[in-house]
């Protein structure tokens, strides 16, 4: 209260209403209910004087009074956070934005709540009261945030996050000790397995801790082990216990129903008691129920081989059980033999197979003593090294053969060629239920700038092979190299699941280990249900560069009709052969966006062939983008694209359009756009427009134009302030001639030379902003001096 009074005194004399409001705000603990009932005009003056705790509680009363608290939260952001948030124009709720950022800053110790009286309320627990508003959270460095959130005094905070958090990010992580990893395990178990987190993203981890990385990947995919790693302050997870109890009750009810069914069947069969066949069938059913009970015990403890062997021996009685036959969650051979002999047992087997396939959110409590702390390491590496003798066959195929084995195999077959993907007794990438239980998993996984070793890639491949809930996969700059084949093997195994949900795949790296089009076709062949596919490489690998071009082994594979809507390919200076792209375009009738980056055109006819293919195969294409593709000698094809009646957005980015063009070509471009009423967006960054060509582009909006162009991007085009001002004046003249009717709404001006005459630039921008939305930056044009000389 003293701080509030001091703040008000510093602002000078106050009105009677302001003084009364200040007095009320100091006594909100006793007056809160009465304050919420105040009329709107009184409540409006009181809201800015409340602490964050009271302001958050006032939301309902303000809404009922027809008031918005958004301006107050925005002011709080400016005065407390003192930064401009990225994409601030897209923020729809400043209350959520403030409280979410406030939570993160307090958690990581970068904000002191005593620094502002509005944050310093003894009723206000910073983490507890802001946690319901947190939908995304970033954990950094030594994971101090994970340790704090799993502390006993923050138990309710963790419960709140389990309901509100959707995106969990890890950034700049460092190696951590065993106690920190245990805190992370508990956090992930609560937020993912028993929570609402649907996306896990990891950023900028130059030297990743393998144990920590595999731990996050495994738990994100829904796999984890039983034992003391999931205890909460010496008590097993309560949610797991509740679900165990529910499953136990269901099993009891099922056994009771079977007993009643047996009684009815025995009474019905009393009249046929003397029949040898009837007696035989009755014995089979009794034995079936006994075997069914033992098989249920197998299912309840999939991580305990001794129990499995015991159940197998009791069910069989005579047939020896081979422990090695329990592979990848399959049933013992002796039990399978019995199941094939009895109709009742076959039915039991089908039911149990269905149960094994379900995701198990429940974790069985350990029936034995707690595991050793080092078990955490054991589990992490078990994921990658299970059946190690089959995984690490160092006498396998060479890298060149790996590519052939992947690409030449049928879409439904596992990758059998890569040494990291070979498995004994099963298909590639199958994760054994001996190693862990299955819980809820996330639907989006993103890995940015995290080097993945061969062992980590094998782990990820294993996890991907059964990650049916995964919808979005982003692998960006992970240094995959030859390990790309291991990842592809896991994806191929995943594609064989009928309930696979994968819709978005984005793979980008510095070096490519196989031609881009080959990779595109491989992924699309396995996942025709994809909606978005991005393949991007900066440079061609030397080994891959020695492979014969024009005969990629994947080119012979048939691509089924796909649901692809967006395709982006960045070629590492590879030739763009339309013949290789054509099967993809033919299979993608729903394609709406196509982006081709850094490709070279091997001959002058190649672009024309591509345009013909697009027109024939992709009638729904709305957006077409070329970046860093030399189109200086393809003026005819450029004009054909600009007059296309279907395309709504065309991008020629750094395509050297006007490098050797004449004034006639510029005039043809302008006239073509003027006649095209379907084109909404034209992006021409990095094409050396200069002042005179920019001024000429204003004629697109002349009185005789039928253009519907809304957005124009002329970034990085050596535009100077006087040229921009002349463009603005000419545009104003056209708008006046058209009676103020114009659809032009957005102009982008990044990285132009507007700093050379600040006064002229400001005048041009001021006048432009009265016409449309202008996006620009304060760029140092001295960086582009060489480019300026070449334009001159």
N, C-alpha and C positions, 0 to 999 in steps of 0.2 A: 504494500500500500504506500509506503514511504517513497519507493522508487516511482510509482505511478504519479504521486502528488508532485514529486520533483520534476518529472517529465512535463507535467501540465504547467507548472509554474514557469518553466523555461520557455513555454510557448507564449507567455504574456497573459493579459487579462482574459478571463473566460466569461461567457454568458451564464445567466442563472441556470439555463437548461444544461449547459455543459458541466457546470459544477455539480448539479443534481445527478446527472448521469455518472459522473466520476464517483460520487458517493455511493450510488447504487452498485456500480461495478465492483467497488471494494467490499460490498456486503452480499455478493451473489450467492454465497453458501446458504444464507437464510432467505433470500428474496427470489431465488431462481424461478420457482413455480409462478410467482406473481409477475415476474418480468416477462416470461414467455407469453403471458396473456395480454401484454400491453398492445395498444393500437400500433399499426405499421409505422406511422410518422414518428412515434416516440422510440420504437424499437430501432429504427434506422439510425438515429443519433447515438444509440447506446452500443450497438454492435462493434464499432471500431475501437471501443474502450475496453473490450473484454480480452481476457487472456486466451491463449490457444485452446486451453481445456474448455473454457466456457463457450468460446466461439464455435467449437466443433459440436458441442451439445445444443447450440442454438439453431442448428441447421433446420430442424423440423419446424420450429416456431417461425423462423424467417420465411420459410416456404409457404406456410399457412397465411402469413401476412402479405404475401406477394412480393417479398424482397429477395434479392440475390446477394449472397456473401462473396461472390467471385471477386469483385473489386477489392475487398478487404484482404482476401487471401493473396491476391496479386501484389498488393502493397506490402504485405508481410514478406513475401518472397524477395522483393526488391530490397527491403530494409534489413532482413535477417540473413538471407543467402548471399545477397550482394553480387550476384552473377546473372548473366542472361542465359537462360536454358536454351539448348539447341532446339530448333524447330518450334520456337515459342508460339508462332502463329497457328500451330496445329494443336495446341493444348486446349482441351475443352473443359477441363475441371481443375482449376488452380488449387482448390482445397486438397484434392487427391495428390496433385503434383507436389505441393508444399509438404504434406505429411509424409509422403513416401520418401522424399529427399531428406526430410528432417530425421526420419527413422534411420536411414543409412548413415547420415553424418554423426548422429549420436552414437550409433553402434560402433563406428570406426574411430570415435574420439576426436573428430574434427570440428565439432560444434559444442560449445559450452552453454548449457541452458541458463546459466546465471548471467549470461551476457546481455539478456534482454528481458525486461519485466513481463512481457507477454508470454515468455516461455517458462517463467519461474513461478509456478503455482504449486503449492504443497499438495493439492489434490491431483496433480498431473504427474503420472508416471510416463516419461517420454516414450519408452519402447512399448509399453503395454497399450497406451491409448492411441498410438499412431500405427501399430501393427495391422489393424484391420484394413487399412488403406493401402497396404504394400502389395502390389501385384508383381513387381520385379525387384530383385535384390542382387547386388554384386558382392562377392566375397574375394578378398585380395590377400596377397603376401603370405603371412604365416597362418592364415585362417583364424585370426583372433575372434572374428565375428562368429564363427561356428562354435568356438568354445564358450563365448558369452551367451549365445542363444540356447545352448544346451545346459547351462547352469541351472541349478535347482530353483533359484529365485525367479527364473524367466520361463518357467514351465507353461504359464498361461500365454506368454508371448509366442512361444513355439506353437501352441494350439491355435492361436489366431492366424499365424502365418500358414498353417496347414490348410486353412480354409480360404485364404486370400491370395497366396503367392502362386503365380503362374509361370514366371520366368526366373530361373536361377542362373547367375553368371559367375564364372571364376576368371580372375584376371591377375596376371603377374604373380602366379603362385610360386612359393619357395618350398624347399623340402621341410618336412615336419616330423615331429617325433610320434611315438606310439599313442600317447595320450591325446594329442590333437587329432590324430586319425580316428580314434575311437569317438571323439566328439563329432567328427564329420560323418561317421557311419550312422550315429544316432540321428543327426540332423537330416541326412538324406533319407533314412528309413521313414522318418515322420513326415517329411515334406513331399516325398515322391511315392513311397509305397503306401502310406496311409494319408496322403495329402492330395493337393490339387496341382502341383507343379507339372506342367506339360512340356516345358522347354528347358534344356540344359545347354549352355554355351560356355566355351572356354577360349580365352584370348591370351596371346603373347606369353608363351611359356617356352623360352629358348632352350632350356635344359630341363625337361620335365622329369619329375620324380616318378619312376615307372610304377612303383607301388601305389602312390597316390592317384596317378592318372588312371590306372586300371581299376582301382577302387571306385572312382567316380563313374567311369564307363559302365562297370558291372552293375552298380546300384541303379544307374539311370535306365539300364535295360530291364530292370526288374529282378535281377539275380542277386541272391546273397546267401550266406551260410547261416546255420543255426549256431547257438552257443552264447557265450557271455558278451559278444560284441554288440548285441542289440538289447542289453539291459539298460534300464534307466535308473541310475542311482541305486544299484544292486537289486533292482526288481525287473523281471522280464517285461517286455512291451505289453501294456494293458490291452491295446487293441488286438494284438495277436492272441492274447489269452481269451478275449471275448469271442473272436472268430473261431478259435479252437473249440471253445465251449459250444458254439452254435453248430459247428461241423460234427462234434461228438453227439449232440442231440439229434441231428439229422440221421447219423449213422444208426443210433439206437432205434429211432422210429422206423428206419428201413428194415432193421433186423426183426422188429416186432411185426411189421407188415408181412415179411417173408414167413415168420412163424405162423401167423394166422392163415396165410395162403397154404402152407404145408398141411395144417390141420384140416382145411376144407378139402384139399386134394386127397388126404388119407381117408376121410369119411366118404368121399365120392367113390373111392376105389375099393371099399370094403366088399362090395358085391362081386368084385373080380379078383378076390384075394387068391383063389386057387389057380389063377392063370400064371404060368411061368413067365410070360412076357410082361405081364403087369407087375409081377414081383421084381423083375429086372429093372423096369423103368422107375419103380419106387426107390430101389437102391441107388440108382443113378442120381435121382433128385436129392436124396439125403446126402450122398457124397458131394453133390454139387454145392449144396449149402455150406458144407464143411469147408470145401475148397474156397468158396466165395469169401468166407470169413478170413481165411488165411491170406487171400489175395488182398483183402482190404487192409490187412496189417502191413503188407508190402507197400501199398500205396501211402499209408499213413507215415511210414518212415523210409522215404526213398533214399536217404543218406546213410542208411545203416545196413551194410552188406550182410553182417551176421544174422540179422533178423530176416533178411530176404532168403538166406540159405535155409534157415530153420523153417520158414513157411513153406519153402519149396519141398523140403524133405518130408514134412508132415503131409503135404498135399499129395505127394507121390507115394511115399512109403517104400518104394523099391528102386525107382530110377535115381541114380546119383545126379547131383546138381553140379554143374560146371560154373563156378563163380565168374569166370571170364565171359560167360554169356550175358551177364547183366551189363549191357553196354548202351549208353545213351538213353537210359530210362526204359529199356525194353524188358520184357518179362523173361525169367529164367527159362532155359530150354525145356527142362522137365515139366514145368507148369504148362508151357505152350503145347507140349505133346499131349498132356492130359486134356487140355482144352479142345484140341482137335478131335478127341475121341467121344466127347459127350455133348449133346445138344444144349443141355442146361448150362454147362461150363462155357460153351462158345458164347452164349448170351451174356454171361458174366464177364467174359473177356472183352466183349464189345463195350460194355458199360464202363469197365475200368479203363480202357483205352481212352474213352471220352473224358473220363475224370482226369487222367494224366495230362491231357492236352489243355485243360483249363488253366488260366492264370491263377496262381494261388496267392492271394493277398495275405493269407495267414501264415505265420511262422510257428512251427512246432517248438515247444520248449525242449531244451536239451534234457534227456532222461539220464544222462550220466553226469559226471563231474564237469565243471566248467573247463573249457578248452584253454590250452596254454596261450598266453598273449601272442606268441609267434605264429599262432594259427592264422592271423590276419595275413601274414606274408604267404603262408602256405596256400590259402584260398586264392589270393590274387594271381599267383603264378600257376595254380592248377588250371585256371581258365584257359591259359595259353598253352600249357604243356601237357594237358591230359592226353594219354596215349602217345607219349613223347616219341616212342620208337617209330610210330607211323608218321608223326608230324615232321620230324627233323631228318628226313632222308636226304643226306647230303650227296647221294649219288644220283639224284633225280635229274630232271631235264634242265637244259640250259635256258637262259633268258629268252633266246629266240624261240626255242621250242615251247616255252611257257605261253608266249603269245599265240602260237599256232594252236596249242591245246585248248586255250580259252575260246578263241574265236571260231575254231572249227567245230567245237562241240555243239550239240543241239541245245536249244534254249532250255530244255528241261533237265539237262544233265549237269552234274557238278563238275567243277574244274578239277581235272585229274592230273594236270601237268605241273602245277606249281609246287615246289618242294614244301613251301609253308602251308599248303592246303591239303596235303595228302593225309588221309585218316584211314585207320584199319578197322574194318567191320562196319563202316557207315559212310555216308556222304560227307562232303567237305563242310566244315563249319558247324557240325552238330554239337551242341553244348550238353554235356551229360548232367542228368538230374542227380547224379551222385555228388556233384560238387556243391550244389546250392539249391535253394528253394526259389520259386518264381513268384514275384509280387507284381503290383501295378508298375507300369513303365511309362516313360515320357514319350511324346509323339514327335518331338523335334530335338535333333542333336546337331550342334554346330561346333566345329573345331577350327579355330583361326590361328595360324602361325604357331603351331605346336608340332615339332618334329616327331614323327612316329617311327619307331624302330621296327625291325622285323618281328620281334616278339610281341610288341604292342599291336602291330597290324594283325597278327594271328589271333590275338585276343579279340580285337574289334571284329574280325571276320567271324569268329565263333559267336559273338553276341549278335551280330547282324543277321546271322543265318536263321534265327527264330524270333527276331524282334518284330512281330507282326503289327504291333501298335504304331511303329515308326511311320510317320507321314512325311517328314522333311529331314533330309540329310545334307549337311554342308561340310565339306572337307576342303579347307582353303590353306594353301601353302604349308603342307605337312611333310614335304620332302619324301613323298611316297616312293618314287623311283620304281624299281621292279616290284615293290610290294603292292602296286596297284592291282596286280593279278590276284593277290591274296584277298584284297577288299572285294574285287569283282566276284571271287568265288563265294564269299559270304553272301553277297547280294543275289547271286544266282540261286543259292540254297533258299534264301528268303522268298524269291519269286515263286517257288514251288508251293508255298502256303496259300491255300485258297482264300484265307482271310487277311492276306497282306494288304496294308493300307498305304504303302509308299506312293507319294504323288509328286514330290519335289526332290530332285537330286542336283547338287551343285558341287562340282569338282574343279578346283583350280590349283595350280602349282607353278613353280619356276620352270622345271624341266618336264617335258613329256617323255614317256617311255613307250608310247605307241601312238600312231597317227591319230589326230583328233577325230576324224570321221570314223575310224575303226572303233574308237571308244564310244562314240555316240551311238553307233549301230549296235554295239554289244549291249549297252545298257537298255536301249529302246527295244531290242529283241526280247530281253528278259522281262521288261516292265512296260508293256504297251499301255498300261493304265496311267502312266506318268502324265502330269499336266505341265510340269516345268522341268527342263533339262538345261543345265549350263555346264559347258566344258571349256576350260580356259588354261592355256599354258603360255609362258613367256618365251621360252627358248626350247629348241629341239635338242633332245639328248643325242650325244654323238653316236651311241650304239644304235639308237632308233633311226638316226639319219643315214646309217649305212644299209638299212633294210631297203629292198627294192621298192621304189615308188610305183604306183599305178597298179599294184597287185596285192592289196591288203587282203589277208585271209578272210576277214569278216565280210568282205564285199559279196561273198557267195551266199551268206546266210539270209534267209527270207525274213523280212520284218513284217509281223502281223499288223493289221490296222490298229492304229494307236489313238489315244485320247489327247495327244500332245497339243498344247495351246501356245506354249512359249519355248523357243529354242534359241540359245545363245552359244556361239562358238567363237573362241578366240584362238586363232591359229598361230603357232610359233613360226611365222613366216613360211607356212606351208602353202603350196599351190592349191588353189580352190578348183577342184575338179567337179564340175556339175554332175558327172556320171556317178560319182560316189555319193553325192548329196541327194540325187534324184530318188533313190529308193526310200530315203527318209521322208522326203516331201510327199511322195506318193502315198506312204502309209499314214501321213499326218493330215488328214482331210480337215481337221478342226483347228489347224495352226492359225493363230491370230497375230503372233509376234515372232519375228525372225531378226536376229542380230548376228552379223558376220564381222569379225574384228581381226585386223592384222593378217589378212590373207593376201596372197599374191595371185594375180591373174595370169596363167601360163600363156594365154593367147588372146587375141583381140575378140574372138568370137565367144569366149567363155561367159562373159557377163550377159550377152544376148541369150545364150542357152539357158542361163539361170532364170532370166526374166520370163522366158517362154515356159519353163517348168513351173514357176510360181503361178503364172496365169492359168495354166492347165490343171495343176494339182491342188492349189490352195486358194479357192475362191473366197475364203473368209479372212484372208490375211489383212489385218488393219494397220500393223506397225512394221516398218522395215528400216533397219539401221545398218549402215556401213561405217566402220571406224578404222582409220589408218589403212585404207585400201586405196591405192592410186587409181583415181578415175579421170585423170587429166586427159587421157586419150579415148574416153568413152562418153563423149558428149551426147551422142545419139541415144544411148541407153539411159542416161540421166534424164533426158527430156521425156522419154517414154515412161519412166517411173513417175515423173511429176504430173503427167496427164492421166495416170491410172485412176479410174472412177471409183475404186473400192478403198484404196489406201487412205487412211486418215492421219497418219503420222509418218514422216520420212526424215531420216537423219543421215546427213553426209558429214561425218565428223573427221576432220584432218584428212580429207580425201583429195586435196590439191585440185579442187574443181576449177579454179580460175588461174592456175599456174601458167598455162600457155594458151588461155582462151582469148577470144576476140570480143569486141563490143557486141557483135551480132549474137554471140552465144548468151551473153548476159541478157540481152533484149528478149531472146527466145525463152529463157528461163522465166523472166518476169511475165511475159504474155501467156505462157503455159499455166503458171500458177493463177493468174487472173481468171482464166477460163475454167479452172478446176473448183467446183463448188463443194467437193467432198473432203478436200484436204484441210485439216484443222491445225496441224502443227508442222512447221518446217524448221529443222535445226541444222545450222550451217557453221558450227564452231571450227576454227582452225583452217579456214579456206582462203585466207589472205584477201579478204574483201577490200580492205582499205576504205578511205573516205568516199571516193567517187562511186564505188559499187554499192555501198550502204545507202547513199542518197538515192541512187537509182531504184533500190528495192522499195522505196516509199511508194512507187507507182503501182505496186500490187494493190494498194487500197484506193486507187483513183476512182473517179465517178463512174467510169464505164466497166469497172471490175465486178465480176460475179463471184469473187473469191470469198470463202468462209473462214479464212485463216484467222486463228485466235492467238497462236503462240509463234513467236519468232526468236530463235536463238542465234545471236551473232557474236558469241564469246570468242576470245582469242583471234581477233581479225584485224589487229593493227589499226583500230579506229581511234581517231584523235578527237579532242573536244569540239573543234570547229566543224568537223564532219558530222558529229552527233547532233550539234545544234542545227546544222543545215537540214539533216534528215528530219528533225523534229518540226521545223518550220514547214517543210514540204508536206509532212504528214498532217499537220494542223490544217493546211490549205485543202487537202483532199477531204478531210472530215467535214470542213465547213461547206464544201461543194455538195456533199452527200447529206446535208442537213443534220449533221451530228450522228447519223446512223452508221455505226461501224462495229464489227464483231471482234476486232483486235483487242486482246485483254492482257497479254503478258509479253514482255521483252526482257531477254537475258543478255547481260553485257559483261560477263566476267572476263578478267584478264585482258582489258583493253587499255589504251594509253591515255586514260582520262586524267592522270595526275600531271600531265604536262602543262595544263592551263586550268587550274582549279576553279577559277571564277566562271569561265565559259562552260566548263563541265557541270557546275552546279546549276547554272541557268538552264542548260539543256535538260538536265535530270528533273528539275522542278517543273518545266513545261511538259515533259513526257509523262510525269506521274499524274498529271491532270487528265491524261488520255488513257493510260493503261498502267498496270502494275509492272514496276521496273525492278529487276534484281541485278545488283552489281557488287563490286568489292573494291577495296582500296589496294590495288595491285601496283607493285613497283615495276614500271614499264622499262626500266633500264635493263632488266633481265632479258628483254627481247630485242636488244639493239641489233644483233646479227640478222634477225628475221626482218627487222625494219629496213635494213640496208638492202636485203634481197628484194623486198617489195618495191623500193624506190627504183 
